Structures are given as C-alpha cells and as structure tokens.
Amino acid sequence: MDADTRKRNLAMAIEILTAMYADPSSTDFALERIEEIEEGRGKQGLMEAFSGLIELAVYGAAELGRLTGRTPLEVLQNFALNIQAEDWRES
C-alpha cells in the first residue's frame, strides 16, 4: 500500500472516530459518515475506511505503549481486561 493510500485510509478513520467523539451519546453522526463513504466510494471505500481504522488502532496501541512504557501487546491485553471487567467506559 502506498503512502497516499495509507494517508487517505487513516484520514477516513479519523473522520469516523471524530464523528463518534463529537456526540458520544449517539452513533448517528458516525454512521452518517460511514454511509457517505459507502455512497461515494462503494464497498472499496468501506474497506479502505476499515483498513484505516485497523491501522489507527495499531498506531494508538504503539503510541500508548510508548507513553506508558508498555509494549503494544501489553496495552491490548489491558484493553481486553478492562473491557471484560466492563469498566472501560468509566475511565
């Protein structure tokens, strides 16, 4: 995947997450953004957005690991434990 494609995919992922954080009580705005991507680029656009979301998650785990002195795997394991405990929305 070339650099321009990666940047475009990451930009779509950031748009989707920004929409989610703009109204955390509802997913409507984020779903509207996803629908706009699908209308404009079809299934290919959805796959690119999904690819961007995965890459952004990888980047986020690595960055959080760097900031906390943990490995990205330890960060993901911590996410899993917090989600299992169902206290992840409160932090």
C-alpha positions in Angstrom: 0.0 0.0 0.0 1.5 3.3 -1.0 1.8 6.3 1.3 -1.0 8.3 -0.3 -3.5 5.4 0.1 -2.4 4.9 3.8 -2.9 8.6 4.5 -6.4 8.6 2.8 -7.4 5.5 4.8 -6.2 7.0 8.0 -8.0 10.3 7.3 -11.3 8.4 6.8 -10.7 6.5 10.1 -10.0 9.8 11.9 -13.2 11.3 10.4 -15.3 8.4 11.7 -13.8 8.5 15.2 -14.0 12.3 15.3 -17.7 11.9 14.5 -18.1 9.4 17.3 -16.4 11.7 19.8 -18.4 14.7 18.6 -21.5 13.1 20.0 -20.6 10.2 22.3 -24.2 9.6 23.4 -25.2 8.5 19.8 -23.6 6.8 16.9 -25.8 8.5 14.4 -23.2 11.1 13.2 -20.5 8.4 12.8 -22.9 6.1 10.9 -23.8 9.0 8.6 -20.1 9.5 7.9 -19.8 5.7 7.1 -22.8 5.9 4.8 -21.3 8.9 3.0 -18.1 6.9 2.4 -20.1 4.0 1.0 -22.2 6.3 -1.2 -19.1 8.0 -2.6 -16.7 5.0 -2.9 -18.8 1.9 -2.5 -17.6 -1.3 -0.9 -14.0 -0.2 -1.7 -14.4 2.9 0.4 -15.7 0.9 3.3 -12.7 -1.5 3.0 -10.4 1.5 2.9 -12.0 3.0 6.0 -11.8 -0.3 7.8 -8.2 -0.6 6.9 -7.6 2.9 8.2 -9.4 2.0 11.5 -7.2 -1.0 12.0 -4.0 0.9 11.2 -5.1 3.7 13.6 -5.7 1.1 16.3 -2.2 -0.3 15.8 -0.7 3.2 15.9 -2.8 4.0 19.0 -1.6 0.9 20.9 2.0 1.6 19.9 1.8 5.2 21.0 0.0 4.4 24.3 2.7 1.8 24.9 5.4 4.3 24.2 3.8 6.8 26.7 3.3 4.2 29.4 6.4 2.1 29.0 4.4 -1.0 27.9 4.5 -3.0 24.7 1.6 -2.6 22.3 0.6 -6.2 23.2 0.5 -5.3 26.9 -1.7 -2.3 26.0 -4.1 -4.5 24.1 -4.1 -7.1 26.9 -5.0 -4.2 29.3 -7.8 -3.1 27.0 -9.2 -6.7 27.0 -9.1 -6.9 30.8 -10.8 -3.6 31.1 -13.5 -4.5 28.6 -14.0 -7.8 30.4 -14.4 -6.0 33.7 -16.9 -3.6 31.9 -15.3 -0.6 33.5 -13.7 0.7 30.3 -16.5 3.3 29.6 -15.9 4.9 33.0 -12.2 5.6 32.5 
